[in-house]
């Protein structure tokens, strides 16, 4: 997890995601790629094709400078972390994934918005679309995240195949953060289900702790 991509739309949640990503990159001696996407002006009402091109180029330059200022501000706390700033053009989801793959990102860190960040992720936000389509691990940072260390990670599982693939990433992440992992499986408290849960956890190579 050395190369970390952080899409930035300048919202407070995306800035929180960047702060977490830089904190994490400092621990793994990684680097950060920030990526902001803009919409192109295309309407002829703005003037000639040449005028529209100039407007788009200026818009891109202004946003790049804004992104560079943000990176410089965040970088002050972790000066040894390399942070690059790139401005691209929409569509957002496809270009985030394309940029991540072309630049060999190991991890995508994104902010989630709304009164309940996780709820927004499940109902169709950009973060949810990236999560669904990405072959690269995606770590959503919720709106209520407060900058600081992460000491406890809760992983909920139904023991599906996708969960098994997530385990190596989960424990690598926890190791870098020196965090404790709690695995949660919700089931009815009868002997048969408890035995099945224990077998599933042991098949992952871990020991069940009953609560």
VENNOR-V182716 format. One record per residue. RES is the residue in one small letter. SS is DSSP state (h for helix, s for strand, l for the rest). PHI is phi as a letter, one per 40 degrees, with the letter a starting at -180 (none if undefined). NEAR is the number of other ideal C-beta (glycine too) atoms within 12 Angstrom. Layout:
res->(RES,RES)
ss->(SS,SS)
phi->(PHI,PHI)
near->(NEAR,NEAR)
//
This chain:
res->(x,x,x,x,x,x,x,x,x,x,x,x,x,x,x,x,x,x,x,x,x,x,x,x,x,x,x,x,x,x,x,x,x,x,x,x,x,x,x,x,x,x,x,x,x,x,x,x,x,x,x,x,x,x,x,x,x,x,x,x,x,x,x,x,x,x,x,x,x,x,x,x,x,x,x,x,x,x,x,x,x,x,x,x,x,x,x,x,x,x,x,x,x,x,x,x,x,x,x,x,x,x,x,x,x,x,x,x,x,x,x,x,x,x,x,x,x,x,x,x,x,x,x,x,x,x,x,x,x,x,x,x,x,x,x,x,x,x,x,x,x,x,x,x,x,x,x,x,x,x,x,x,x,x,x,x,x,x,x,x,x,x,x,x,x,x,x,x,x,x,x,x,x,x,x,x,x,x,x,x,x,x,x,x,x,x,x,x,x,x,x,x,x,x,x,x,x,x,x,x,x,x,x,x,x,x,x,x,x,x,x)
ss->(l,l,s,s,s,s,s,l,l,l,l,h,h,h,h,h,h,h,h,h,h,h,h,h,h,h,h,h,l,l,s,s,s,s,s,s,s,s,l,l,l,l,l,h,h,h,l,l,h,h,h,h,h,h,h,h,h,h,h,h,h,h,h,h,h,h,h,h,h,h,h,h,h,h,h,l,l,l,l,l,l,s,s,s,s,s,s,s,s,l,l,h,h,h,h,h,h,h,h,h,h,h,l,l,l,l,s,s,s,s,s,l,l,l,l,l,h,h,h,h,h,h,l,l,l,h,h,h,h,h,h,h,h,l,l,l,l,s,s,s,s,l,l,l,l,l,l,l,l,l,l,s,s,s,s,s,l,l,l,l,h,h,h,h,h,h,h,h,h,h,h,h,h,h,h,h,h,l,l,s,s,s,s,s,l,l,l,l,l,l,h,h,h,h,h,h,h,h,h,h,h,h,h,l,l,l,l,l,l,l,l)
phi->(none,c,b,b,c,b,c,b,b,g,c,d,c,c,c,c,c,c,c,c,c,c,d,c,d,c,c,b,f,b,b,b,b,c,a,b,b,b,c,c,c,b,c,c,c,c,h,c,d,c,c,c,c,c,c,c,c,c,c,c,c,c,c,c,c,c,c,c,c,c,c,c,c,c,c,d,c,b,c,c,c,c,b,b,b,b,b,b,b,c,c,c,d,c,c,c,c,c,c,c,c,c,b,f,c,c,a,b,b,b,c,b,b,h,d,b,d,c,c,c,d,c,b,h,c,d,d,c,c,c,d,c,c,c,c,b,d,b,b,c,b,c,d,c,c,b,d,i,c,b,b,b,b,b,b,c,a,b,g,c,d,c,c,c,c,c,c,d,c,d,c,c,d,c,c,c,c,f,b,c,b,b,c,b,b,c,a,c,c,b,c,c,c,c,c,c,c,c,c,c,c,c,c,c,g,b,b,c,b,c,b)
near->(31,22,31,44,44,50,47,43,32,24,24,23,33,37,33,31,44,44,35,37,46,37,31,38,36,26,26,25,17,28,30,44,38,48,42,39,31,29,20,19,22,16,14,11,10,18,15,12,14,12,17,19,17,16,23,25,19,18,23,26,17,18,28,25,17,23,35,22,21,30,36,20,20,32,27,15,20,28,15,17,31,21,36,27,29,30,34,31,24,23,19,27,26,19,28,40,30,24,32,33,19,17,25,16,37,31,35,39,47,49,37,39,30,24,12,16,28,23,19,25,28,17,16,16,32,37,40,24,27,39,29,17,22,30,16,28,28,37,38,38,38,27,27,19,29,13,21,12,17,24,13,14,26,17,26,18,27,18,28,14,13,15,22,20,15,27,27,16,24,30,20,23,28,26,19,27,25,15,21,17,28,20,31,21,29,13,23,11,13,10,11,12,16,18,16,19,29,22,17,25,28,15,18,27,13,23,12,22,14,13,12)
//
